[in-house]
Amino acid sequence: MTIKRKIQALIFLIALLVTLFVGYLFHSSSQVHARVSHLVPAVEYLRGIAIARAGMIQQMKEVVDYLSIADPLAREEFHREDKVIGGAFNVWLDAIKRQKALGVSGEDDDLELALEVRERHESWVRTAEWFFELQDAGRGVEAMALFRDRLEPYFDREVLLPLDKALSDGSEEVHVAFHELLITVGWIPWMSGEGRRNIERGEAALDGFLAANRLLADVTAQFKELMKYLLDQRQEVGNDFSRLGWEAGHALEDFQHQMQRKAQNGDPSALKDSEAVTRSFQELAGLMQKAVELKKSGRGQEAVALANTRMEGILYKNLVPIISRSLDAGSSQMLNLAAAARWQGVLAVSIILVVAVSLILGTSRSIMRVLDSLTAGTVAIAEGKLSHRLDIRRPDELGTLAASFNSMAERLEKSHEDLDAFARLLEQRVRERTAQFEAANDDLKQFSSALSHDLRTPLSCISGYVQLALAECEEKGDASLSELLVSVNEAAVRMNALIDAQLALARATCQQLTMEQVDMGAIASSVIGDLLRVEPQRRVAFARTGDLLVNGDAELLGLAVENLVSNAWKYTSQREEASIEFGSRDEGGRRVYFIRDNGAGFDAEETKKLFRPFSRLHTPDEFPGNGVGLATVARVIRRHGGRIWAEGAVDEGATFFFTLNETPLPSGTLLRPEGSA
C-alpha cells in the first residue's frame, strides 16, 4: 500500500472515529437532557402532592377550630387554604400531563387518581361548609359529633389515604428518574471529578427532599391525631399518637443524616436547615406532650388553644418553608448535573470541531447566566431581601426552576409580613396589659390608703372611748363590764395589727424597687438584738454563715429578713436552748440563702399553706401571729426574681430556703447610685 493510500486510510479512520465520537457525545448529551426532562416533572409531581397534603391537614384543623370555638379567622383560613390546594392540584396535574407527553408509563392511572382525589376533596369542602352553617345555627355540638363520625373518617379514608399512596408513588418515581439520570451520566467517559461530585450533590439533595417530605407527612399526621384526641371525650391518648411520634423521630434522624450529606457535598445552608428543623421539631414535640398533659388534667380548652397558636406556627411557618428550600435545592443540583455533562462534552469536542465548541459554549454560557442569577437570588433571600425576584423566562427546566424560586420567595415574603403583623399585635396587647396592671396597682394603693387612714381613725376612737369607759368602771368597781371593755380593746388591737400586716403585704406587692447593696446578715443580727432586749430571759444561739451581701431593695429585703428571723424566734420559744442560723451556700451555679431553727417545725404535707395570706398551721394559743408574715416574705422574694420553699418536720425544726435574681427584674426597677443615701 502506498503512502498516499495509508494517509487517506488514516484520515478516513480519524474522520470515522471523530464522527463516532461526536455522535456518541450528542447522543449522551441528548439522553442526559431527556432524563432531566423526565426528572423535573417527577419532582413537580411530588411537590404538588406535598403542598396539597399540607394544605388539607391545615384545612382539617381549621374545621376543628371553627366547630370547637367558632373562630371566624379559622373559616377565612379554611378558604385561603382551599385556593392554595387548588394551585397544588394544578401543579400535580400539569406534572402528570408533562410526564404523559414524555411517554412515561402509568400516567393515565395517576391522572385518574389525581382527578378522583380532587373531586373527593371538593365534596369534602362542600360538606365542611354545611358543618359551618350548623355551627352558625347554634348546633355546634351536633356538628362536632357528625364531624367525628362522618366527615373525619371520610377525609382519612377517601382523601388522605389515596393522597398518601400518590405521595409514595411520586417518591418512587423521583428515585427512578434520578437514578436513570445517574446511569445516563455514567455513560459519558470524560466526566471529571467535579462531575462526579455533582452526582453526589444531586443524590444528597434528592434524598434530603424525600426525607423532609417524609418528616412533614409524619409530623402532620401526628398533629392531626393530637387534635382528634384533644377534641374527643377519652382521657388516654391512643397508640397511633405514640407510633406516629416514633416514626416522626426516625424521619427526623433520616433528615439530619441527609442534611449532613448535603453539607459534606458543599451546601453550608444544609446544617442550618437541619438545626432549624430539629429545634422546631423538639419544640413541637414538647408542646404536643404539654397539650396531652393539659387534656389529662381536665384543661382541654387550654390544650386546644395551645395547638391553635404555637404548634400551628411551628408546623406551617418553620418546617414547610425548609422543605420547599430542599425541593428547590434538589432541582438546582439535578440541573447542575445536566449542565456539567454538557460542558464536559463540549470541552472534549472543542479540540476536534471549533464550530461545535462555539454552539455548545453559547448554550453553556446561557445556562451559567441562569445559574448565576439563581445564586444571586438565593444570596439575596438569605440576606433578608425577600422582595427579590428572578427575571428569567425560558421554555425549559431552568425557567421552571426560576418560577419555583419566585413562588418560594413570595411565600417567604408573605410569611415575613404575617410575622410583622403578629409582632405589632403582640406589642399592642403588651401595652394593654401594662395599662391594666397599672390600673390594678393604683387600686391596690388606694385600698392600702383606705386601710391606713379610713380604718385606723375609727379604731383610735374605739380605743380612746374604751379607755375612758375603763376608767369609769374602775371608779365604780364594775368588774364584769371592765372585762368586756378589755376584750373590746384587745379586739381593736388585733384589728390594728391585721391592718399593719395587710399594709406590709401590699407594700411588698406594689412598692417600686430601688436596687442597692444590702447586707442581710447585718439586718438579721439587728433583729435578733431587738428581740433579745424584749425577751432577755431567752437563751438563743444565733449564727451567720456564708456571703449574705445581695443586690436588692433595702426596705423590702429588710422586711423579709425581719419576718423570717422573727418567725424562727417565735417557733423556738418553747426550747430551753434555741438555735437560729442564717446563711448561704452555692448549689448548681446559683446562690441559695436559708434560715434554719430547731423549733416546733411543721407537717411537710401542709407546706403549701405556709405562704398563703392569713393561713396558719398553729393556733393563736400555741403561737401568736396573723398569718401574713411568710406571705409577705414570699412576695418580696418573687419581686426580686427569686423563689422560696421550706423543709421541716413536726417538733424537728424548720428551714426556709430562698433565691434572688434568678429571673429579670421588672422594667420599672430603679438602680441607686453607689454611695447615695
Buried (B, 14 or more C-beta within 10 A) or exposed (E): EEEEEEEEEEEEEEEEEEEEBBEBBBEBBEBBBBBBBBBBBBBBBBBBBBBBBBBBBBBBBBBBBBBBBBBEEBBEBBEBBBEBBBBBBEBBBBBBEBBBEEEBEEBEEBBEBBEEBBEBBBEBBEBBEEBBEBBEEEBBEEBBEBBBEEBBEBBBEBBBEBBBEBBEBBBEBBBBBBBBBBEBBEEBEEBEEEBEEBBBBBBBBBBBBBBBBBBBBBBBBBBBBBBBBBBEEEEEBBEBBEBBBEBBBEBBEBBBBBBBBBBEBEBEBBBBBBEBBBEBBEBBBEBBEBBBEBBEEEBBEBBBBBBBEBBBBBBBBBBBBBBBBBBBBBBBBBBBBBBBBBBBBBBBBBEBBEEBBEEBBEBBEEBEEBBEBBEEBBEBBEEEEBEBBBEBEBEBBBBBBBBBBBBBBEBBBEBBEEEEEEEEEEEEEEEEEEEEEEEEEEEBBEBBEEBBEEBBEEBEEBBEEBEEBBEEBEEEEBEEBBEEBEEBBEEBEEBBBBBBBBBBBBBBBBBEBBBBEBBBBBBBBBBBEEBBEEEEEBEBEBEBEBEBEBBBBBBBBBBBBBBBBBBBBBBBBEBEEBBBBBBBEEEEEEBBBBBBBBBBBBEEEEBEBBBEBEBBBBEEEEBEBBBBBBBBBBBBBBBBBBBBBBBBEEEEBBBBBBBBBEEEBEEEBEEBEEEEE
